[in-house]
Amino acid sequence: MRLATFVLAAALTCAATPLHAQGKFPPDSLVNLKYFPRTIAVRDLIDSMRFFTFALGVRCDYCHVARERMPLDSFNFRSDDKRTKRTARVMLDMVHHINMDHLAEVPERPVPNVQVTCVTCHRGVPRPVELRTLMAQTVRESGLDSAVKAYRGLRDRFYGRAAYDFGEVSLEAAAEELRGQGRFDDALGLLRLDAEFYPGSGMIPYQTGEALLAKGDTAGAVASYREALQKDPRSFGAARRLRELGQQPN
């Protein structure tokens, strides 16, 4: 079994016996194996589970029925009640087909082969959502202040890890999406936040100018485009906008 497939299986069938009868971890045998072969060793399954929890940044009770803070010998690993466990089986099947079928068809595929694993997408978080998407969604659902707070919290927790892209582009992209939806003040708020971390960026004032122009604040847009050119003389977008507005870039 390929590592990519083996690793993703962790949440499916850790070590499985009923909650009321297990009383032992690791168990002597496995029950309710719906993906792995029945001959798989208990230790091999547990090792893959550990990698799985690392890849998603979760614990076993993310997918398995358990009482909070209780030892593993009280878990009901056999139960399929949790949606996350049932979803994991779908993910296993997806990864298997990507590696065995789709990637195998890549012309002149380089060796050693690149394979998909749970880390490829999840990178330490349960829901592998791009930061730009997460920020725009949080603004729409909870407001700008909540999005700013969420961003700071994620940055404090995950900066330096692969979970999210904290480069300036993420907030710029989220702001551009919000601008396209007519949420100009929200877009400007995310750009102000971005500028805190990237004060020398020429793209942030350019995007600010775009939001201000869309909002109808031409004077503010002109000032932002000029700031963009100050920070990045190669900002052709800002120069073009200034000419369109009857202004000289220099």
N, C-alpha and C positions, 0 to 999 in steps of 0.2 A: 504494500500500500504506500502510495506517495506521501511524503511528509506533509504536503499542503492539505491533502484530504484528511490525513490522520490528525493533524493539529486542530483543525476546525471542529472536530467532533467532541471536544471536551465537554460541552454542556449537555450532550445528549444522554450519556449513559455512564456517568462517573463510576460508581460502584453501587449496585442496585439491589436493594431488598426493601421490603415494606418498612415504613416508619415505625410501626409498633413492634416489629420483630427483628430489626437488624441487630442492634445491640453490639455491633462490632464494625470497626473500620481500620484497615481495609477489610472488605468481606472476603469470604472464601470462594464465592462464585458470583456471577453477574446475571441479572435478570432484565428482561425487556430491552434487549439489544435489537434495535431496528435498523441500524446502519452498519455497525461493526460486525465482523464474523463472531459467532459464538465461541470460537476457539481463542479469541484474543486474551492475552494475559492480563490479569487484574492490574499489575504494576504498569504495564504499557498504557492502559487506558487512563490510569491516574496521572501518569506523567504527561500525557497529551492534554488532560484537563488543566493541569497547572499552567501549561503554556497558553492554553486558551484564556484562562483568567487574566494572565499577564497581558495578552494581546488586546483584550477588551477593557482592561482596568476594572475588573469586577471580581466578586467572590462566587463560590459555588451556589449560594442561595439566589443568585441572579436568575438562574434557570431552574433550580431544583427546589422542591417544597421543603421548607425548614422553618423552625422558629428562630427568631433573631438571637444571635449570640450563643446559640446552642452548639454543642460539639458535633462533628461529622457523623458520629455513630447514631445520631438521632434524625438525620436527614432521610426523607423519603425519595431516594434517587430513582425509584421505579416509576413514580407518578409522572404523567404527562399533562398535569393540570395547568402548568404555567405556559403562557403563550410564548415566552422567550425560548423555552426548550423546544417547542414545536417549530418555531421559526428557525432555530439552529439546524434542524434537519434539512430545511429548505436550503439554507446557506451551504451546508455540506454538499448537497446535490449540485448546487450551482458551481462551487469551487471544483468539484470533481469534473464536471463537463468543461469548464474553462481550461483546466490543465490537460485533461485527457483528449478532448476533442478539438476545441477552438485553437489553443496555442500550438497543438500538434500540426495544424495546417499552415502555420506561419512559414512563408517561403524562405529557404536558406536560413533557417533558425540558428542563431549563434549558439555555440557550446562554451561553457555550460548553460543549459536552458534556464531562463527565468521562469519561476513558477509563482502562482498566486497562493497566498496564505491569508489567514485572518488578519495578520498584521498589515498586509498590503493596503487594506481599506480602513481598518479600525484604528490602528496606531495608538492604542491605549485608551480609547473611548468606546462606550457601547454603541452609540449611534454615530456612524462616520459621516457627519454633516460638515461641509465646508464652513469655515468661519464667516465668510461673506454671506452665505445663506442663513446661517444661524442669527447673525446680527440683524439682517433685514427682517427676518421672521419675528424676532423678539421686539423690534420696533413696532411692527404692525399689530402684534398681539398684546404687548404690555406697555408700549410707549418708549420714548427716547431715553428717559432717565433709567429705566430698567435695563435697556440695552447697554448703556454706558457702564452701569454697575456690573452687568454680566461680563462685559469685555474685560474690565479691570480684574475681575475675579478669575476669569479663565487665563488671563495673561500671568497673573501671580502664580497660578497653580501649574500651568503647562508650558510657560516660556522656556525655550531650550530643549523641548521635547518635540517629537514629530506629530503630536496630536493635531495641532492647528498651525496655520501659516499666519504668524503675527507680523509679517512684512506689511509695508504701507498699502499694498495693493488690495488686501482683503477689505479694509474699511472703505477704500475708494470704490471698489466694486459694489459693495452694499449700498453706498451713498448713490451711486449711479442708478442702481435698481430702484431705489426709493424716489429719486428724481423723476424717473420715467413713469412712476405711479402718481406724480403730482404732490409728493410729500416733501416739499422743498425744505422746510424748516428741519425736518428729521434728517434729511441728507446733509444739510449744513452742520447739524449737531455732530454727526459721525465724522465729518471732515475736520471739525475743530478738535475732536478727540484724537484723530489721526495725527494732526499737526503737533500735538503734545509730544508724541514719540518720534516724529520725523520733521523737526522744525526746518531742516534745510531742503525739504522736498520742493521741487518745482511743479510736480503733478498735482499735489494737494490744492494749491491756490488756483491752478487751472480748473480743476473739478469744482472748486468753490465758485469760480467765475461762471461756470456752466449752470450751476444751481441758481445762482443769483440772477443770471440772464433769463432763465426759464421762469423764475419767480416774478420777473418784471423790474428788477433793480438794476438798471443799466449802469448807473454810476458805480455801484458796488462791484459789478462784474468787471468794468474797465479797470478798477483799482486792483482787483484780484488777478486779472490777466497781466497787468504790469508787474505785480509781485512775482508771478510765475516766471516771467522773462528775466527778472532780476536774479532769481535763484537758479534759473536754467535758461541761458540765452538760446539754447537749441529748441525751446518749446515752440515748435512751428504752429501748434494748435492755438496757443495764446496769441501769437503774432497774427495769424489768420483772422481770429475773432476781432482783434483790435481794428484791423483794416476793414472788416465787414461793418464795424460800428463807426467808421469814419475817423478812426484814430491812427496815429503813427506809432508803430511798435517802439521806436526809439525816442 
